[in-house]
Amino acid sequence: MAIKHGKEGSVSVTGITVGIKDWSLDISADTPDSTTFDDTDDWRVHVVGLKTASGSFGGFINTADLPDVDVGTAIVNLDLYIDTDNTKYYRLASATITGHSPSVSEDGIETITYTFLANGAVTYPA
């Protein structure tokens, strides 16, 4: 993949592109410890468990662009785009919006950040 400038990213919440400034996605897997008394080489043993994904997106508060979602109850699909031609992106077919955090300062622009948790697989249709 070629190096891309961040200005080409975007987020679509249930098919509607929202005006945001940044997004992040964290994908990880559980690694339970399966070490037993029989493991005599002084190293712990781990097995790969279940995968999970979470992340956030945010930007300036523009009421025309804010997703209309209820925290904790909204199940949405998210497309996290890497480029403007919308061919490289991560898809979360089901995600729960777990929080939103508006922020205002007397010398700045109002911002908001949404957090989410995936309900199932993250795919990379390309």
Number of C-alpha atoms within 10 A of each C-alpha: 4 4 5 10 9 12 11 12 20 22 23 18 18 14 11 13 16 18 20 21 17 17 20 11 17 10 12 12 12 12 13 12 11 10 14 9 5 6 11 9 6 7 8 11 12 12 12 10 11 10 14 16 18 20 16 18 21 22 20 18 18 13 9 9 14 18 15 10 16 13 15 12 10 15 20 20 17 24 24 23 19 20 16 11 9 14 12 17 19 18 19 23 17 18 23 22 22 18 15 17 10 13 13 11 8 6 6 8 11 14 17 18 19 19 20 23 21 24 17 13 15 21 12 13 9 8
